[in-house]
Amino acid sequence: MESLLLTEIKTFEDNRLALLGRAKEKYALVKGDQIVGVYDAKLDAIRQGYQMFGNVPFLVKLVTEVDIPLNFVTNYFD
Amino acid sequence: MPSFTIQTQNIESTGPLVEIHLAIDATLESVLKAQGKTIPNPVPVLAMIDTGATATVIREDLAQILGIKPVGQALVTTPSSAYVPCYEYLIRVLFPNGITVETTAISASMQGQPIQCLIGRDVLKHGVFIYTGYTNTFSLCF
């Protein structure tokens, strides 16, 4: 299944290095091929996304060198 | 400090289960109202408090029922899989006694499970979780 956020993830990856230089550990709000902004808090970034774009898919992602996976000791994902 | 306590017949067998409601975020609710769109009703689900879960998880069909779209994508690692991409959604968790927590939840199939939601440490970080096995009770305080 193709991700609904494929374009946004590519945009983030294309800009990851630049974002690391100015917004490490902040949250990037990405829509289409645009980095819309960076925010200190994840929920602030999401709320801004709702206000700007409405109820459509957009990407809020922590700016780090590598993605850190979420860990679960039980498996509900298969 | 708002709290609730639940007693079950056999907490060892069932785990700490609680009936909650899931709702859309307040900001999205305002946006939908401004657009003249219908606000989806909160959805009742059975949830388990899971201290082994980094994040809250919802069964994947619940996002469709609530009519919400993904606001992120996270990688998930479990004992049997690694770096599985999962959508993230902003939700409101409505616990008993009027306790409300907003958080981002990831969606998963949760196939064959009697529960539709895991309450993870992203929610527990705001409160106190007390599991008393010999009385088959647990409490959550915020």
Backbone of each chain as ProteinMPNN parsed JSONL, in Angstrom:
{"seq_chain_A": "MESLLLTEIKTFEDNRLALLGRAKEKYALVKGDQIVGVYDAKLDAIRQGYQMFGNVPFLVKLVTEVDIPLNFVTNYFD", "coords_chain_A": {"N_chain_A": [[0.839, -1.19, 0.0], [0.604, 2.164, -0.917], [1.969, 4.929, 0.803], [-0.034, 7.505, 2.251], [1.374, 9.703, 2.801], [3.549, 9.943, 1.208], [4.74, 11.939, -0.494], [5.216, 13.982, 1.365], [6.985, 12.73, 3.128], [9.169, 12.322, 1.465], [9.793, 14.993, 0.94], [10.528, 15.801, 3.523], [12.804, 14.161, 3.926], [14.458, 15.118, 1.89], [15.046, 17.568, 2.935], [16.135, 17.128, 5.386], [18.83, 17.404, 6.325], [19.275, 20.177, 6.153], [17.288, 21.044, 7.906], [18.261, 19.959, 10.273], [20.319, 21.634, 10.812], [19.098, 23.97, 11.66], [16.88, 23.434, 13.205], [17.0, 21.303, 15.029], [15.635, 18.637, 16.964], [13.206, 19.843, 17.026], [9.795, 20.08, 15.758], [8.842, 19.433, 12.521], [6.515, 20.743, 10.236], [5.014, 19.503, 7.441], [3.75, 19.816, 4.198], [2.821, 18.5, 1.182], [5.283, 19.467, -1.089], [6.463, 21.261, 0.588], [8.166, 22.601, 3.406], [6.482, 23.683, 5.953], [6.736, 24.88, 8.444], [8.51, 25.053, 11.621], [8.254, 23.757, 14.935], [8.203, 23.926, 18.522], [6.664, 22.15, 19.99], [4.981, 19.077, 19.424], [2.149, 18.813, 19.324], [1.41, 21.447, 18.876], [2.361, 21.851, 16.289], [0.751, 20.054, 14.86], [-1.8, 21.119, 15.34], [-1.543, 23.562, 14.078], [-1.283, 22.624, 11.496], [-3.876, 21.575, 11.074], [-5.328, 23.976, 11.186], [-4.33, 25.338, 8.99], [-4.651, 23.618, 6.787], [-6.865, 22.02, 7.155], [-8.876, 19.026, 7.512], [-7.013, 17.002, 6.289], [-4.455, 14.746, 5.035], [-1.276, 15.392, 6.45], [2.171, 15.938, 7.34], [3.788, 15.696, 10.424], [6.849, 15.816, 11.922], [9.566, 14.798, 13.952], [12.662, 16.44, 14.078], [15.501, 14.825, 13.609], [18.711, 13.12, 13.477], [18.472, 10.437, 12.711], [15.584, 8.327, 12.305], [13.774, 7.401, 15.164], [12.545, 4.389, 16.304], [9.294, 3.486, 17.648], [8.797, 1.498, 20.495], [7.349, -1.67, 21.289], [6.408, -4.091, 23.58], [4.571, -6.042, 23.326], [2.812, -7.57, 20.588], [0.839, -6.048, 18.357], [0.68, -5.589, 15.721], [0.749, -7.197, 13.492]], "CA_chain_A": [[0.0, 0.0, 0.0], [1.395, 3.395, -0.983], [1.663, 5.813, 1.924], [-0.718, 8.775, 1.991], [2.315, 10.778, 3.122], [4.77, 9.675, 0.435], [5.346, 13.195, -0.928], [5.684, 14.707, 2.552], [8.165, 12.04, 3.66], [10.279, 12.652, 0.552], [10.144, 16.397, 1.202], [11.272, 15.852, 4.789], [14.131, 13.567, 3.737], [15.252, 16.04, 1.054], [15.38, 18.755, 3.726], [16.524, 16.738, 6.744], [20.111, 17.991, 6.715], [19.074, 21.618, 6.367], [16.5, 21.201, 9.134], [19.114, 19.65, 11.415], [21.153, 22.807, 11.082], [18.388, 25.116, 12.252], [15.692, 23.076, 13.993], [17.17, 19.963, 15.593], [14.758, 18.301, 18.091], [11.904, 20.498, 16.879], [8.867, 19.334, 14.912], [8.595, 20.044, 11.215], [5.195, 20.565, 9.614], [5.28, 19.342, 6.011], [2.591, 19.554, 3.352], [3.291, 18.423, -0.197], [6.739, 19.647, -1.211], [6.824, 22.434, 1.382], [8.341, 22.618, 4.859], [5.625, 24.824, 6.285], [7.267, 25.536, 9.633], [9.034, 24.18, 12.675], [7.574, 24.074, 16.194], [8.798, 23.276, 19.687], [5.795, 21.081, 20.487], [4.34, 18.283, 18.374], [0.725, 19.132, 19.214], [1.29, 22.782, 18.254], [2.561, 21.672, 14.848], [-0.441, 19.393, 14.3], [-2.93, 22.069, 15.379], [-1.29, 24.522, 13.003], [-1.625, 21.922, 10.259], [-5.344, 21.549, 10.944], [-5.836, 25.323, 10.897], [-3.907, 25.76, 7.652], [-5.027, 22.712, 5.69], [-8.096, 21.294, 7.445], [-8.806, 17.591, 7.795], [-6.361, 16.284, 5.188], [-3.169, 14.23, 5.506], [-0.041, 16.183, 6.431], [3.21, 15.252, 8.121], [4.528, 16.36, 11.498], [7.937, 14.87, 12.17], [10.674, 15.269, 14.776], [13.903, 16.618, 13.313], [16.626, 14.112, 14.215], [19.615, 12.556, 12.454], [17.837, 9.196, 12.248], [14.276, 8.086, 12.906], [13.815, 6.517, 16.328], [11.287, 3.631, 16.298], [8.516, 3.293, 18.873], [8.939, 0.101, 20.912], [6.209, -2.333, 21.922], [6.828, -5.422, 24.019], [3.578, -6.965, 22.8], [2.71, -7.353, 19.15], [-0.51, -5.835, 17.825], [0.909, -4.941, 14.432], [0.754, -8.153, 12.39]], "C_chain_A": [[0.886, 1.256, 0.0], [0.974, 4.342, 0.137], [0.935, 7.067, 1.461], [0.221, 9.95, 2.176], [3.617, 10.645, 2.342], [5.49, 10.968, 0.024], [5.943, 13.94, 0.262], [6.95, 14.051, 3.125], [9.377, 12.315, 2.772], [10.745, 14.088, 0.777], [10.968, 16.516, 2.483], [12.686, 15.312, 4.594], [15.032, 14.485, 2.895], [15.764, 17.236, 1.859], [15.926, 18.423, 5.109], [17.823, 17.423, 7.185], [19.986, 19.482, 6.999], [18.298, 21.868, 7.656], [17.351, 20.93, 10.372], [19.968, 20.848, 11.802], [20.427, 23.921, 11.8], [17.254, 24.725, 13.191], [15.801, 21.673, 14.586], [16.301, 19.806, 16.842], [13.461, 19.106, 18.097], [11.043, 19.662, 15.922], [8.594, 20.097, 13.625], [7.181, 19.726, 10.759], [5.406, 20.591, 8.106], [3.973, 19.074, 5.281], [3.051, 19.588, 1.903], [4.799, 18.558, -0.248], [7.235, 20.842, -0.406], [7.071, 22.086, 2.852], [7.622, 23.877, 5.326], [6.165, 25.588, 7.482], [7.867, 24.524, 10.577], [8.511, 24.691, 14.019], [8.264, 23.328, 17.341], [7.985, 22.062, 20.126], [5.071, 20.395, 19.331], [2.873, 18.673, 18.196], [0.51, 20.512, 18.597], [1.428, 22.678, 16.738], [1.324, 21.044, 14.201], [-1.618, 20.363, 14.26], [-2.769, 23.133, 14.299], [-1.634, 23.9, 11.648], [-3.126, 21.866, 10.031], [-5.868, 22.922, 10.542], [-5.484, 25.77, 9.479], [-4.535, 24.917, 6.543], [-6.364, 21.998, 5.905], [-7.835, 19.813, 7.675], [-8.293, 16.816, 6.576], [-5.027, 15.736, 5.711], [-2.059, 15.285, 5.401], [0.932, 15.498, 7.386], [3.783, 16.183, 9.185], [5.593, 15.38, 11.955], [9.054, 15.529, 12.972], [11.947, 15.329, 13.943], [15.054, 15.983, 14.094], [17.509, 13.564, 13.093], [19.031, 11.283, 11.841], [16.49, 9.04, 12.946], [14.405, 7.08, 14.049], [12.497, 5.746, 16.389], [10.608, 3.624, 17.668], [8.566, 1.81, 19.228], [7.696, -0.415, 21.612], [6.648, -3.727, 22.322], [5.786, -6.488, 23.656], [3.342, -6.613, 21.338], [1.26, -7.263, 18.695], [-0.446, -5.35, 16.379], [0.916, -5.903, 13.26], [-0.632, -8.283, 11.776]], "O_chain_A": [[1.798, 1.385, 0.817], [-0.215, 4.535, 0.39], [1.248, 7.624, 0.409], [-0.088, 11.067, 1.761], [4.656, 11.162, 2.753], [6.707, 11.078, 0.178], [7.052, 14.468, 0.174], [7.872, 14.744, 3.555], [10.483, 12.518, 3.273], [11.944, 14.364, 0.8], [11.969, 17.232, 2.529], [13.655, 15.926, 5.041], [16.226, 14.607, 3.166], [16.78, 17.84, 1.515], [16.157, 19.321, 5.919], [17.902, 17.957, 8.291], [20.536, 19.981, 7.981], [18.61, 22.791, 8.407], [17.186, 21.588, 11.4], [20.294, 21.045, 12.973], [21.054, 24.734, 12.479], [16.716, 25.576, 13.9], [14.814, 20.94, 14.639], [16.228, 20.71, 17.675], [12.703, 19.056, 19.065], [11.505, 18.672, 15.355], [8.172, 21.253, 13.644], [6.71, 18.595, 10.878], [5.911, 21.57, 7.557], [3.186, 18.218, 5.686], [3.607, 20.588, 1.447], [5.516, 17.853, 0.462], [8.307, 21.378, -0.686], [6.283, 21.368, 3.468], [8.097, 24.994, 5.118], [6.063, 26.814, 7.532], [7.76, 23.314, 10.379], [8.345, 25.895, 14.218], [8.828, 22.251, 17.154], [8.546, 21.064, 20.578], [4.612, 21.043, 18.39], [2.402, 18.845, 17.072], [-0.464, 20.724, 17.875], [0.701, 23.337, 15.994], [0.905, 21.457, 13.12], [-2.346, 20.425, 13.27], [-3.747, 23.552, 13.681], [-2.199, 24.556, 10.772], [-3.595, 22.086, 8.915], [-6.734, 23.037, 9.675], [-6.249, 26.495, 8.843], [-4.905, 25.437, 5.491], [-6.933, 21.439, 4.967], [-6.718, 19.404, 7.991], [-9.036, 16.08, 5.928], [-4.523, 16.215, 6.727], [-1.931, 15.974, 4.388], [0.558, 14.598, 8.139], [4.204, 17.303, 8.894], [5.285, 14.248, 12.331], [9.438, 16.668, 12.707], [12.27, 14.399, 13.204], [15.519, 16.524, 15.098], [17.118, 13.544, 11.926], [19.084, 11.076, 10.629], [16.285, 9.559, 14.043], [15.059, 6.046, 13.915], [11.436, 6.358, 16.51], [11.263, 3.741, 18.704], [8.396, 0.959, 18.355], [7.072, 0.284, 22.411], [7.197, -4.466, 21.506], [6.078, -7.684, 23.676], [3.634, -5.5, 20.902], [0.545, -8.265, 18.65], [-1.405, -4.768, 15.872], [1.077, -5.464, 12.121], [-0.819, -9.048, 10.83]]}, "seq_chain_B": "MPSFTIQTQNIESTGPLVEIHLAIDATLESVLKAQGKTIPNPVPVLAMIDTGATATVIREDLAQILGIKPVGQALVTTPSSAYVPCYEYLIRVLFPNGITVETTAISASMQGQPIQCLIGRDVLKHGVFIYTGYTNTFSLCF", "coords_chain_B": {"N_chain_B": [[-7.072, 15.623, 42.528], [-8.037, 14.289, 39.533], [-9.37, 11.035, 39.037], [-9.807, 7.486, 38.376], [-10.993, 4.256, 39.351], [-10.907, 0.828, 38.675], [-12.385, -2.343, 39.015], [-11.924, -5.724, 38.292], [-12.957, -9.144, 37.514], [-10.844, -10.937, 37.213], [-7.935, -9.819, 37.001], [-5.456, -10.663, 36.302], [-5.907, -12.373, 34.19], [-7.342, -10.834, 32.271], [-6.072, -8.373, 32.115], [-5.441, -4.818, 32.635], [-8.241, -3.396, 31.84], [-10.286, -0.873, 30.354], [-13.248, 0.921, 29.664], [-13.448, 3.35, 27.287], [-13.849, 6.491, 25.488], [-13.123, 7.57, 22.197], [-12.273, 10.568, 20.578], [-12.299, 13.291, 18.181], [-9.685, 15.762, 17.892], [-9.744, 18.946, 19.632], [-9.049, 21.239, 18.152], [-9.346, 20.391, 15.494], [-12.048, 19.89, 15.612], [-13.051, 22.502, 15.853], [-12.262, 23.522, 13.385], [-13.744, 21.932, 11.616], [-16.318, 22.669, 12.393], [-16.308, 25.361, 11.634], [-16.242, 25.027, 8.928], [-18.711, 24.086, 8.479], [-19.138, 21.41, 8.653], [-20.016, 18.041, 9.681], [-19.567, 17.032, 13.036], [-17.919, 14.234, 14.126], [-19.304, 11.772, 16.304], [-18.041, 10.846, 19.56], [-16.349, 7.696, 19.85], [-17.094, 4.63, 21.362], [-14.783, 2.465, 22.933], [-12.951, -0.476, 23.916], [-10.21, -0.462, 25.999], [-6.778, -1.198, 26.82], [-4.564, -0.624, 29.483], [-1.212, -0.221, 28.928], [1.903, -0.624, 29.904], [4.027, -1.428, 28.475], [4.011, -0.254, 26.057], [5.265, 2.2, 24.005], [3.777, 4.194, 22.827], [0.362, 5.309, 22.394], [-2.078, 3.219, 20.877], [-4.402, 2.717, 18.272], [-7.014, 0.71, 16.869], [-6.968, 0.154, 13.359], [-9.296, 0.731, 11.864], [-10.649, 2.597, 13.355], [-9.8, 5.198, 12.9], [-10.922, 5.724, 10.431], [-13.616, 5.55, 11.13], [-13.836, 7.746, 12.821], [-13.282, 9.628, 10.985], [-10.836, 10.89, 10.55], [-7.634, 12.07, 9.355], [-4.231, 11.003, 8.609], [-1.55, 12.465, 10.524], [1.048, 12.081, 10.658], [3.788, 9.731, 10.427], [5.017, 6.895, 11.919], [7.76, 4.78, 12.898], [7.678, 1.419, 13.941], [8.671, -0.955, 16.342], [8.569, -4.312, 17.328], [8.545, -7.424, 19.273], [8.549, -9.252, 17.146], [8.87, -7.918, 14.774], [10.351, -5.219, 12.873], [10.855, -1.752, 12.438], [8.38, -1.054, 11.24], [6.255, 0.876, 9.275], [3.763, 3.071, 10.47], [0.705, 4.859, 10.49], [0.101, 8.015, 12.147], [-2.251, 9.573, 14.314], [-4.034, 12.394, 15.588], [-5.762, 12.344, 18.565], [-8.473, 12.527, 20.991], [-8.601, 11.133, 24.142], [-11.097, 9.907, 26.115], [-11.532, 9.291, 29.306], [-13.145, 7.491, 32.085], [-15.005, 9.454, 34.52], [-14.723, 11.972, 33.427], [-12.123, 12.532, 32.607], [-9.782, 13.736, 30.336], [-7.457, 13.266, 27.741], [-5.246, 14.467, 25.318], [-3.569, 13.117, 22.56], [-1.11, 11.746, 20.272], [-1.899, 8.943, 18.415], [-0.913, 5.768, 17.166], [-1.868, 3.721, 14.391], [-2.945, 0.35, 14.152], [-3.4, -3.084, 13.097], [-4.393, -4.88, 15.033], [-5.462, -7.431, 15.047], [-7.708, -10.05, 15.946], [-7.826, -9.379, 18.594], [-9.401, -8.663, 21.735], [-9.547, -6.05, 22.405], [-9.61, -2.588, 21.373], [-7.863, -0.569, 21.562], [-4.745, 0.57, 22.836], [-3.507, 2.013, 25.727], [-0.786, 3.913, 26.01], [2.584, 4.765, 27.17], [2.831, 7.408, 26.536], [0.508, 8.611, 27.345], [0.386, 7.763, 29.993], [2.497, 9.142, 31.103], [1.54, 11.486, 32.06], [0.331, 10.954, 34.459], [-0.541, 8.909, 37.357], [-0.267, 5.496, 37.678], [-1.758, 2.798, 39.195], [-1.507, -0.51, 39.938], [-3.106, -3.086, 41.404], [-2.752, -6.163, 42.064], [-3.662, -8.22, 43.842], [-6.168, -7.395, 44.63], [-7.512, -7.253, 42.315], [-7.739, -4.789, 41.006], [-7.244, -1.59, 39.411], [-5.959, 1.745, 39.221], [-6.082, 4.975, 37.789], [-4.686, 8.081, 37.854], [-4.743, 11.585, 37.297]], "CA_chain_B": [[-6.489, 14.952, 41.358], [-9.046, 13.413, 38.928], [-8.921, 9.643, 38.951], [-10.83, 6.437, 38.37], [-10.532, 2.934, 39.78], [-11.699, -0.24, 38.066], [-12.166, -3.684, 39.558], [-12.343, -6.794, 37.389], [-13.022, -10.454, 38.176], [-9.541, -11.59, 37.188], [-7.085, -8.869, 36.284], [-4.319, -11.422, 35.765], [-6.328, -12.939, 32.915], [-7.806, -9.836, 31.289], [-5.263, -7.158, 32.069], [-6.158, -3.616, 33.075], [-9.115, -2.944, 30.756], [-11.171, 0.238, 30.691], [-14.079, 1.415, 28.566], [-13.18, 4.773, 27.053], [-14.331, 6.989, 24.204], [-12.141, 8.299, 21.389], [-12.898, 11.692, 19.877], [-11.34, 14.083, 17.416], [-9.027, 16.845, 18.62], [-10.549, 20.167, 19.755], [-8.744, 22.16, 17.047], [-10.01, 19.873, 14.294], [-13.481, 20.1, 15.814], [-13.318, 23.917, 15.522], [-12.096, 23.685, 11.931], [-14.904, 21.302, 10.959], [-17.487, 23.516, 12.678], [-16.196, 26.564, 10.794], [-16.512, 24.615, 7.539], [-20.09, 23.603, 8.43], [-19.142, 19.948, 8.517], [-20.515, 17.288, 10.833], [-18.565, 16.594, 14.007], [-18.198, 12.829, 14.453], [-19.52, 11.459, 17.716], [-17.01, 10.001, 20.181], [-16.54, 6.262, 19.604], [-16.753, 3.821, 22.54], [-13.858, 1.348, 22.676], [-12.344, -1.136, 25.083], [-8.766, -0.188, 25.951], [-5.925, -1.775, 27.863], [-3.413, 0.161, 29.91], [-0.06, -1.045, 28.541], [3.166, 0.054, 30.222], [5.029, -1.877, 27.512], [3.793, 0.449, 24.786], [5.798, 3.561, 23.993], [2.754, 5.132, 22.368], [-1.013, 4.831, 22.328], [-2.39, 2.551, 19.616], [-5.823, 2.488, 17.985], [-7.258, -0.201, 15.751], [-6.877, 1.017, 12.181], [-10.583, 1.19, 11.34], [-11.204, 3.673, 14.18], [-9.515, 6.485, 12.254], [-11.947, 5.913, 9.403], [-14.899, 5.802, 11.802], [-13.796, 9.13, 13.306], [-13.131, 10.499, 9.822], [-9.621, 11.694, 10.66], [-6.552, 11.769, 8.414], [-2.942, 10.912, 9.311], [-0.748, 13.683, 10.719], [2.429, 11.641, 10.815], [4.058, 8.313, 10.203], [6.056, 6.468, 12.856], [8.291, 3.429, 12.744], [7.337, 0.626, 15.111], [9.44, -2.184, 16.546], [7.955, -5.25, 18.276], [9.4, -8.618, 19.369], [8.59, -10.051, 15.921], [9.015, -7.1, 13.567], [11.157, -4.019, 13.109], [10.732, -0.607, 11.527], [7.112, -1.11, 10.496], [5.658, 2.215, 9.241], [2.354, 3.152, 10.888], [0.184, 6.229, 10.524], [-0.206, 8.644, 13.433], [-3.458, 10.407, 14.32], [-4.265, 13.131, 16.83], [-7.065, 11.951, 19.126], [-8.767, 12.79, 22.395], [-8.994, 9.95, 24.891], [-12.033, 10.29, 27.167], [-11.59, 8.264, 30.347], [-14.229, 7.713, 33.048], [-14.933, 10.609, 35.426], [-14.46, 13.218, 32.709], [-10.694, 12.763, 32.369], [-9.499, 13.809, 28.901], [-6.047, 13.43, 27.368], [-5.007, 14.522, 23.875], [-2.288, 12.499, 22.237], [-1.048, 11.135, 18.951], [-1.973, 7.483, 18.484], [-0.602, 5.099, 15.911], [-2.896, 2.742, 14.049], [-2.466, -1.018, 13.921], [-4.51, -3.983, 12.776], [-4.875, -5.464, 16.294], [-6.329, -8.541, 14.648], [-7.961, -11.113, 16.906], [-7.733, -8.884, 19.966], [-10.689, -8.194, 22.262], [-9.457, -4.613, 22.66], [-9.464, -1.765, 20.171], [-6.958, 0.545, 21.864], [-3.76, 0.444, 23.915], [-3.104, 3.288, 26.318], [0.655, 3.778, 26.174], [3.292, 5.616, 28.134], [2.63, 8.809, 26.178], [-0.588, 9.075, 28.208], [0.725, 7.485, 31.401], [3.493, 10.099, 31.608], [0.834, 12.599, 32.687], [-0.401, 10.58, 35.664], [-0.089, 7.849, 38.258], [-0.97, 4.24, 37.391], [-1.605, 1.883, 40.334], [-2.019, -1.846, 39.61], [-3.122, -3.853, 42.653], [-3.121, -7.48, 41.591], [-4.383, -9.081, 44.789], [-7.57, -6.955, 44.74], [-8.026, -7.179, 40.931], [-8.098, -3.396, 40.704], [-6.214, -0.624, 39.019], [-6.389, 3.141, 39.269], [-5.322, 5.927, 36.98], [-4.892, 9.433, 38.391], [-4.079, 12.643, 36.502]], "C_chain_B": [[-7.554, 14.022, 40.756], [-8.512, 11.989, 38.758], [-10.113, 8.72, 38.718], [-10.182, 5.128, 38.787], [-11.483, 1.887, 39.194], [-11.337, -1.569, 38.706], [-12.706, -4.703, 38.565], [-12.385, -8.117, 38.158], [-11.651, -11.099, 38.269], [-8.575, -10.747, 36.358], [-5.841, -9.554, 35.709], [-4.654, -11.948, 34.368], [-6.625, -11.851, 31.87], [-6.833, -8.695, 31.083], [-6.091, -5.969, 32.511], [-6.966, -3.001, 31.935], [-10.024, -1.822, 31.241], [-11.966, 0.634, 29.449], [-13.891, 2.918, 28.456], [-13.95, 5.204, 25.808], [-13.16, 7.679, 23.504], [-12.878, 9.383, 20.612], [-11.834, 12.436, 19.089], [-10.807, 15.215, 18.3], [-9.889, 18.118, 18.599], [-10.293, 21.139, 18.607], [-9.423, 21.696, 15.77], [-11.52, 20.063, 14.401], [-13.865, 21.541, 15.435], [-13.243, 24.145, 14.015], [-13.309, 23.109, 11.198], [-16.164, 22.129, 11.178], [-17.482, 24.742, 11.769], [-16.515, 26.258, 9.336], [-17.944, 24.088, 7.375], [-20.194, 22.105, 8.282], [-19.599, 19.283, 9.817], [-19.355, 16.888, 11.742], [-18.868, 15.143, 14.359], [-18.375, 12.625, 15.953], [-18.331, 10.674, 18.269], [-17.369, 8.521, 20.031], [-16.171, 5.476, 20.869], [-15.832, 2.661, 22.154], [-13.4, 0.754, 24.007], [-10.828, -0.993, 24.956], [-8.047, -0.928, 27.072], [-4.814, -0.788, 28.207], [-2.177, -0.707, 29.691], [1.238, -0.282, 28.803], [4.294, -0.396, 29.29], [4.924, -1.199, 26.164], [4.338, 1.866, 24.886], [4.696, 4.569, 23.707], [1.372, 4.479, 22.439], [-1.286, 4.281, 20.928], [-3.906, 2.459, 19.47], [-5.942, 1.495, 16.838], [-7.488, 0.625, 14.492], [-8.215, 1.5, 11.633], [-11.164, 2.358, 12.139], [-10.93, 5.053, 13.581], [-10.555, 6.77, 11.172], [-13.304, 6.23, 10.035], [-14.962, 7.25, 12.301], [-13.631, 10.132, 12.156], [-11.885, 11.357, 9.855], [-8.539, 11.176, 9.716], [-5.217, 11.728, 9.162], [-2.214, 12.247, 9.377], [0.72, 13.32, 10.938], [2.548, 10.184, 10.476], [5.232, 7.92, 11.085], [6.541, 5.075, 12.49], [8.084, 2.681, 14.052], [8.185, -0.639, 15.144], [8.752, -3.027, 17.621], [8.884, -6.465, 18.394], [9.523, -9.381, 18.057], [8.747, -9.221, 14.644], [9.79, -5.833, 13.904], [10.883, -2.988, 12.025], [9.5, -0.719, 10.609], [6.511, 0.298, 10.467], [4.176, 2.174, 9.586], [1.923, 4.618, 10.902], [-0.025, 6.693, 11.96], [-1.427, 9.547, 13.269], [-3.537, 11.167, 15.644], [-5.677, 12.804, 17.321], [-7.211, 12.505, 20.536], [-9.227, 11.499, 23.033], [-9.86, 10.405, 26.065], [-12.167, 9.129, 28.147], [-12.833, 8.478, 31.214], [-13.944, 8.944, 33.917], [-14.478, 11.882, 34.73], [-12.996, 13.532, 32.454], [-10.424, 12.694, 30.871], [-8.008, 14.027, 28.673], [-5.964, 13.474, 25.849], [-3.632, 13.949, 23.584], [-2.29, 12.062, 20.78], [-1.021, 9.618, 19.139], [-1.554, 6.916, 17.136], [-1.668, 4.042, 15.648], [-2.244, 1.401, 13.738], [-3.666, -1.923, 13.701], [-5.17, -4.533, 14.044], [-5.818, -6.632, 16.036], [-6.464, -9.566, 15.766], [-7.884, -10.688, 18.351], [-9.111, -8.442, 20.453], [-10.71, -6.686, 22.506], [-9.27, -3.86, 21.349], [-8.447, -0.647, 20.372], [-5.984, 0.128, 22.961], [-3.463, 1.84, 24.426], [-1.634, 3.162, 26.691], [1.256, 4.795, 27.131], [3.226, 7.099, 27.776], [1.493, 9.417, 26.978], [-0.208, 8.908, 29.675], [1.713, 8.491, 31.965], [2.832, 11.279, 32.32], [0.272, 12.236, 34.062], [0.276, 9.542, 36.523], [-0.94, 6.619, 37.967], [-0.683, 3.269, 38.53], [-2.293, 0.565, 39.992], [-1.934, -2.684, 40.876], [-3.654, -5.245, 42.353], [-3.99, -8.269, 42.558], [-5.806, -8.62, 45.049], [-8.231, -6.856, 43.362], [-8.463, -5.763, 40.554], [-6.912, -2.651, 40.104], [-6.816, 0.769, 39.039], [-5.495, 3.964, 38.367], [-5.683, 7.325, 37.472], [-4.132, 10.427, 37.52], [-4.072, 13.953, 37.277]], "O_chain_B": [[-7.943, 13.052, 41.407], [-7.358, 11.778, 38.385], [-11.268, 9.123, 38.848], [-8.984, 4.919, 38.599], [-12.703, 2.051, 39.22], [-10.166, -1.886, 38.915], [-13.818, -4.556, 38.058], [-11.916, -8.207, 39.293], [-11.323, -11.731, 39.273], [-8.43, -10.955, 35.154], [-5.25, -9.071, 34.742], [-3.802, -11.968, 33.479], [-6.197, -11.955, 30.721], [-6.772, -8.113, 30.0], [-7.296, -6.089, 32.736], [-6.452, -2.192, 31.163], [-10.474, -1.819, 32.387], [-11.437, 0.678, 28.338], [-14.14, 3.662, 29.405], [-14.613, 4.395, 25.16], [-12.313, 8.295, 24.151], [-13.957, 9.154, 20.065], [-10.635, 12.244, 19.293], [-11.407, 15.569, 19.315], [-10.662, 18.338, 17.666], [-11.222, 21.796, 18.137], [-10.008, 22.501, 15.044], [-12.189, 20.359, 13.411], [-14.88, 21.765, 14.777], [-14.058, 24.87, 13.444], [-13.835, 23.728, 10.273], [-16.982, 22.278, 10.27], [-18.51, 25.117, 11.206], [-16.997, 27.12, 8.601], [-18.345, 23.693, 6.28], [-21.218, 21.586, 7.838], [-19.568, 19.882, 10.892], [-18.299, 16.461, 11.273], [-19.96, 14.845, 14.842], [-17.677, 13.236, 16.763], [-17.685, 9.925, 17.537], [-18.541, 8.146, 20.079], [-15.069, 5.631, 21.394], [-16.077, 1.964, 21.17], [-13.458, 1.392, 25.058], [-10.241, -1.356, 23.937], [-8.621, -1.238, 28.116], [-4.203, -0.193, 27.32], [-2.105, -1.818, 30.217], [1.624, 0.591, 28.027], [5.384, 0.176, 29.307], [5.66, -1.529, 25.235], [3.922, 2.64, 25.748], [4.681, 5.662, 24.272], [1.247, 3.258, 22.531], [-0.792, 4.806, 19.931], [-4.61, 2.158, 20.434], [-5.089, 1.442, 15.951], [-8.129, 1.675, 14.545], [-8.278, 2.558, 11.005], [-12.072, 3.039, 11.662], [-11.735, 5.971, 13.738], [-11.009, 7.903, 11.014], [-14.047, 7.075, 9.535], [-16.004, 7.9, 12.215], [-13.818, 11.334, 12.34], [-11.86, 12.435, 9.261], [-8.532, 10.006, 9.332], [-5.079, 12.341, 10.221], [-2.247, 13.046, 8.441], [1.524, 14.155, 11.351], [1.555, 9.488, 10.266], [6.303, 8.523, 11.019], [5.829, 4.297, 11.856], [8.287, 3.231, 15.134], [8.39, -1.301, 14.127], [8.397, -2.522, 18.687], [9.898, -6.536, 17.698], [10.506, -10.094, 17.861], [8.756, -9.778, 13.546], [9.874, -5.427, 15.063], [10.705, -3.321, 10.854], [9.573, -0.512, 9.397], [6.274, 0.873, 11.529], [3.427, 1.348, 9.063], [2.694, 5.5, 11.281], [-0.289, 5.897, 12.861], [-1.612, 10.192, 12.237], [-3.152, 10.646, 16.691], [-6.656, 12.965, 16.592], [-6.239, 12.894, 21.184], [-10.137, 10.841, 22.529], [-9.418, 11.189, 26.905], [-12.821, 8.126, 27.863], [-13.5, 9.507, 31.105], [-12.807, 9.403, 34.029], [-13.912, 12.772, 35.364], [-12.654, 14.667, 32.122], [-10.788, 11.721, 30.211], [-7.381, 14.862, 29.325], [-6.538, 12.626, 25.167], [-2.657, 14.255, 24.271], [-3.337, 12.013, 20.135], [-0.228, 9.086, 19.916], [-1.81, 7.516, 16.092], [-2.293, 3.532, 16.578], [-1.163, 1.324, 13.154], [-4.794, -1.587, 14.063], [-6.395, -4.635, 14.104], [-6.831, -6.798, 16.715], [-5.494, -9.91, 16.442], [-7.876, -11.531, 19.247], [-9.901, -7.906, 19.676], [-11.764, -6.112, 22.782], [-8.828, -4.425, 20.348], [-8.196, 0.136, 19.456], [-6.355, -0.578, 23.898], [-3.197, 2.75, 23.64], [-1.278, 2.394, 27.585], [0.559, 5.562, 27.795], [3.528, 7.953, 28.61], [1.509, 10.615, 27.261], [-0.447, 9.795, 30.495], [1.77, 8.682, 33.179], [3.48, 11.988, 33.09], [-0.217, 13.116, 34.769], [1.484, 9.318, 36.44], [-2.169, 6.678, 38.002], [0.473, 2.949, 38.809], [-3.505, 0.523, 39.782], [-0.843, -2.966, 41.371], [-4.862, -5.478, 42.383], [-4.95, -8.917, 42.142], [-6.591, -9.368, 45.631], [-9.379, -6.425, 43.254], [-9.459, -5.584, 39.854], [-5.753, -3.032, 40.27], [-8.025, 0.944, 38.891], [-4.308, 3.68, 38.207], [-6.856, 7.698, 37.499], [-3.023, 10.15, 37.063], [-3.563, 14.959, 36.784]]}, "name": "protein", "num_of_chains": 2, "seq": "MESLLLTEIKTFEDNRLALLGRAKEKYALVKGDQIVGVYDAKLDAIRQGYQMFGNVPFLVKLVTEVDIPLNFVTNYFDMPSFTIQTQNIESTGPLVEIHLAIDATLESVLKAQGKTIPNPVPVLAMIDTGATATVIREDLAQILGIKPVGQALVTTPSSAYVPCYEYLIRVLFPNGITVETTAISASMQGQPIQCLIGRDVLKHGVFIYTGYTNTFSLCF"}
